[in-house]
Amino acid sequence: MPGDERPFLDEARAFLDAHATLRKGEADWSNGPRAHTPDAQREFFDRCRAWQATLFDNHFAAIAWPREYGGRGGTAWQSILFEQEQARYDATPGFIAATIGMVGTMLLAHGTDEQRLRYLPSLLRADETWCQLFSEPDAGSDLANVGTRAITDGDHFVVTGQKVWTSYAQYCERAILLARTDPAAPKHKGITAMIVDFASPGITVRPLQLITGHSHFNEVFLDQVRVPVTDVVGSINGGWGVARSVLSSEATQIGTTADSGDVAALIDLAHQLGVAGDPRVRQQLSRAWTNERLVRMLNERVLDAVRRGVRPDVDPSVLKVFWSEAKVHKDLVALSILGPAGTLYGTDAPRGGYWNTQVLNRYWATVGGGTSEVHRNMIAERALGLPREAQIVPPTI
């Protein structure tokens, strides 16, 4: 461990003991809303928001950020140590932590000083919560195909288009937006990233109900929404580089923090239902356990690099793809263990329906934070150095 971090760990543990309780299992509130109602979903989001404010007020939010932006001015290693300690407690900032990572990374790398001072402290305390307006009906796996248009009108852009699969947009005050500002340019070069105020006229948010009953995904419609040019992040028509940094940050967060460690609970479920001795079940449990260990080993490589102050040699997209597909496999193993009980739901199902919900919700892992197809392209181009996919440029008439 670099330096002596014992005083920091003592302070972190004292804070967590004073403000949270240790995790107990599948019924912890930090696992997410168990009731599939808008009220339960809103209550969970507000509880996450309150925990983020508690972290900020006690100087444990964005530990490695500079103090002038609301951080602690600590180290990346201290941030990791705190996350490891916090994981033992029934407390979470949930989705808010992901947007802080994405927006914070984006503004620290590409924003202006004015943007950082204006937006980062309120983002970090969750006084303003953010979402990501990237995906569209025709721009999911091929994100560079965005069709939302932004037309210059004096010192503003006028934005019109539709976004989809936007997490928690119904609760957010601001968003990161990708819009096409030069339709004549190659599709990766005519995109601009900008900040959108959800209080602006012309924004309509429509929740999408999922098979689980949850509605954290949304469609967002923008009808001539005015965005100041001063809220462009990076350069005009240079938004693809901003988008890649956001996706990379999100992939790293998911791949290194989303290890639920619940294969032990899966094995316990097999024992409870009397199938732990079935050789076919044991084989699948072994694969799930091995996948979990591999995720942790990849995480440890990233953490070791952070501890030594060097660039991690694990590509973020590799982490994201491996973790998400391991999760899908684990959830399908749970379904096979449940057998006929897999058709039940809620309190009628074993373990209060925890695993049934995981099965129904399993594909968020391979879609959220950039689809597996997007990340495989990034692995090919960035990690393996393969040539980019050929782009078809329409003929000029």
N, C-alpha and C positions, 0 to 999 in steps of 0.2 A: 504494500500500500504506500503510495507516494506521500511523504511527510507523515505527520502524526495527525490522523483524522479523528482520534478518539474524542476530543472536546466537541467537534462538530456532531459526531454520532450521538454523544450524550445529550446534546441540546435537541437534536432531531427526535430522539426517543422520548425525551421528556415532553416535548410538544405533542407527539402522537398519543402518548399515554393520557395527556390532559384533554385532548379534543376528540378522541376516537376510541373505539373498542376493537379488540382483536377479532379477526375473521373467525367465523364458526362453520361456514359451509355454504351449501347451495341456496339457503334462504337469506343470505346477507343482502341488505338493501343495495350494496354496491354492485351486485350482479345484474342490476337492471330492474325495470318495473315488471312485476309478475302479472298484474292485471292488465288486460289488453284494452284499456280505455284511454281516451284523451286526457282525462283528469289524472290518471295514474302516471301517464307519460310526462305530463307537465310537472307533476309533483317531483318525479325523479330528476328532471332537468333542473328544476329550481334547487333541489338538494345538492346536485353537482355544482351548481353555480355558487351556492352558499359555501361549499367546501373550498372552492377556488378562492373566494374572498378571504376565508380564514387562512389559507396558505399565504396569500399576499400580505395580509395584515401582520403575519408573524414571520415574514421574510423567508418563506420557504417556496415561493413561486418563482419559477425561472431562476434557479440558484446561480447559474453561470452567466446570466444577462448582466450588462452594465447597470450600475445603480441609477444612472440618470433616466433609464427607461423603466424603472420599477423592479429591477432584479436585485440580487443579493451581492453581486460582484464576486461570486465564488468561482469554483472550478467545475469543469465538466464532470470530473470524477466525483465531486461532492454531490452533484445533481443525481448521478447514478446511485450513489450510496443512499441518498434519501428515497429515491424511487424503490429501491430494494426494501428499505424499512417500511415504507408506506404500504407496500403490497401485502404486508402481514396484517393490515388493519382493514376494518369494514368502513372504508371511506374512499371516495374517488371523485375527481372532477369530470370523469366520463368523457363525452364527446368534446367538452370544452378544452381539455388538455390537448387533443389532436389539433384543434383549430389554432390554439396558441402556438403549437409547434410549427404549423404550416405558415400562418400569417407572420409570426415572429421571424421565422427563417427568411421569409420573402422580404419583409421590410428591412431587416438587418442587412441583407445582402444587396437588395436592389432599391430600397426606398430612399427618399431624401431625408435630411436631418429634420425638416419640418414634419414630414409624415411620421417619422419615428417618435418624435416628442408628442405629437398629437394623438396617435393611435395606440402606441404600445402600452402605456400604463393602464388605460381603461380596458384594453384587451386582457392584460395580465390579471387584473382584479375581477374580470368578468362583469364589469359595469356595462360593457358592450360585448355582446357575443357575436361571433362571425360564422359564416358558412362559405361554401365554395361553389361558385357558379361556373362550372366547367362543362360537364356532360350535357349533351343535347340528344334529341331523338335520332339524329343522323351523325352524331359525333360522340360515340362511346368508346369502343375499342380503338377507333381512329380519331383520337381527340383533336388532331390538327385539322379535322374537317369541320370545325365550328362554323356555323352560318349566322349566328347572331351578329347584326351589323351595328357599327358605331360610326356615325357620320359627323364630321366636324361642323360646328355652328358657333363661330366666334371663339370664345374661351371655354366652350363646353363640347362634349360629345353627346349626340342624341342616339340612344341605344334602343334597338328593337329586336326582339327574338324570344326564344323559348329555351329554358334549361330544364333538366330532369334529373331525378335521383339525388336531389340536394338534401343532405341530412340536416334535420332540425331547422330548416329555413323559417318555419312558422314562429320560432322563438328568438330569432336573431335580429340584431340591429344593423349589421353591415355584412358585406360579402366581398370576396375576391372574384372578379369577373374576367373571363376571356371573351373578347369580341373581335370580329374581323373588321379592320380599319382600312385595308387595301385589298379589295377583291381581285385586283389584277396581278398581284404578286403570287409566287408559289405559296401553297397553303401554309407551310411552316413559317413563312416570312411576312405574312400580312396580318398577324394577330397582335393585339395589344392587351396587356393586363391592366386593370383599373379597379379602384375601390368604389363600391356602390353603397349609398346610404339607403336603407330599406324604408326610411320615412319619405323618400322621394315619390312624387306622384307618378302613376303609371306602372307600379309593381303589384302583381297579383300572385299570391302564394296559394297553391292548391295541394293539400296533403294527399298522399297515395296510401291507401290501406293495403297492408301486406297480408299474406296468408296467415300470419300469426295473430292478426288483429292490430298489430302496431302500425303507426302511421308516421314514423320518423323521416321517411323519404317524402319529397315534395316535387311537384312541378312548379316552376317559377316563370311567369310571363312578364316580359318587359315591353311596354308600349310607349315609345318615345320618352324614355327616361333620360333626364339630363344629368350628366356627370362632368364635373369641372376637370379641365385638362390638368390641373394641379394634383388630381387624384390618380393620374396615370402612374403606374409602378414600373420603373425601368424606362425604356425608350419606346416611343410610338413605333409600332410594327415589330418590336423586339420582345413580344410577350411569350414566344415559345420557350425561350431560355428561362424566363420567370416560371412558367408552368412546369418545366422539367425540374427546377429546384424545389418547387412545392411538392410535386409527386415523389421526388426522391426523399424529401424529409418525411412525408407521410408514410412511405414504404418502410423507412428505417424505424419510425415510431411503432408501426404495426408489428413489424418483424421482431423488434427487440423488447417490446413491452406487452405484447398480447399473449404471451405464453401463460395460458390459464392454469397449467399444471394439474388439470383435472383428469388425467389418465388414471390416477389412483382412485378417483371417485367412480370412473368407468369400471375398473376392476372390481370395486366394491359392489357395484350394481350387478355384475355378473355373478358374484357370490350370493347376493340377496335373491336373485331369481333362479339360482340353482343350475347355472349353465357354465360355471367356471371350469368344470372338468371336461367340457366338450373340446376335442382337439382343434376343431375348426375355429371355435371362438378364441381359444388360447392363441392360435396363430395370428388372428387379427388383433388381439390385445397386444401381442408381442410387437407387431408392426406399429401400432399406435404408440406404445411405450418407446420404441426405437426412434420414431419420428420426433417425439417430445424431447428425447435426449439430444438428437441432432440439432433441433432448434436451439436448445440451451447451449450446445457447444458452439454453434455459430454466434449466438449472443455473446458468449464468453470471449470469442475472438475479437468482436467489436469492442467489448468492454476493456479487454486487455490493451487494445490500441489506444483507446481513450486514456487509460491509466498511464500509458507510456508517452502520451502526447504526440502520437503519430496518426497518419491517415489509416482508417480501417481498410483491410484488404478484402473484405466481404462486400460485394456490391449490394446496395439496399434492395434492389429488385429481386435478387436471389433470395434474400431473407423473406421478402413479402410473398413471393410465389410459393416457396417451400412451406412457410408457416400456414398460408391459407389453404393449400391443398392437403396438408396434414390435418387441419381442422375438419375439412369436409370428410376425409376418411374416418376420423375419430367419431364424428356424428353419425355416420352411416353404420359404424360398428355398434353404436348405442342402439340404433334402430333394430339391428338384427338381434341384439341381446333382449330387447323389450318384447320382440315377437308380437303376438296379438295385442299386447298392451301398448304397442307403438301407435295404435289407432286412437287411443284415448287422449284426453287433453286436460290441462289444468289440474285441479285437485283430484280428478278421477284417475290420473296416471301415477305411476310410481315416482317417488321423489318430488311430488307436487307438480309434475309436468315439466321439470327442468330440462330433461334430455329431449322430450318431445318438442319443446320450443327450440332447442338447439338444432334439431334435425330440420325443422321447418325454416329456420333462419340461417341455415348453413352457407348459403351462397353469397351472403353479404361479404364474406371473407374474400371470395375470388372476384367480386365486383367493386366493393368499397375500396377507396384508396388507389384507384386505378385497376382496371381489369387485368387478369393474368395475361391476356393477349398484349396489352400495352406494355406490361413489365417484361414480357419475353422479348418484345422488340427492343426495349432498352437494354436488356442483357446482351442481346445480339450485337447491338451497335456500340454500347459503352464498355461492356466487360470483355466481349470477345473480339471487338474490332471488325465485325463483319460490315460489308457495305450496306448502306441504307436501301430500303425497298424502293424500287424504281417508281418515280412519280410521273403520272400521265398529265401532260400540260395540254389543255384544249387548244385547238388551232385558233389563231386570230382571224376574225372575219372582217 
